[in-house]
Amino acid sequence: MITKRRVRMSNYLSKVKALISERYGVGPEEITGESFIEGDLNIGEIDLMELLAELEEIYKIEFPEDKESIKTINDIIDIILESVD
C-alpha cells in the first residue's frame, strides 16, 4: 500500500530533481534520493546554498543553519517532509 507520505516524498523528489537538472545540467535519470550532492552531482557549497534558498521559497520552510548535515538528496527531502507536514 502506498502511503500519503511516500506520495509526497515522490512529489518532492520530482521537484528537486527538476530544479537540479534545470540549474546544473544533471540529467534527471542521474539523480536519486541516495545521490550525494557534492560527490555524485558535483554541486558545490555555494550552489547548494542557492538550491536550498530556492526550495525555502517554494515550500515556505527554513533549512537548518548547519548545512553540513545535508549530504544527499534524501536529506533535503526529509527536511522538506518534516517542515511541510
Beta strands, then each sheet from edge to edge (+ up, - down):
end
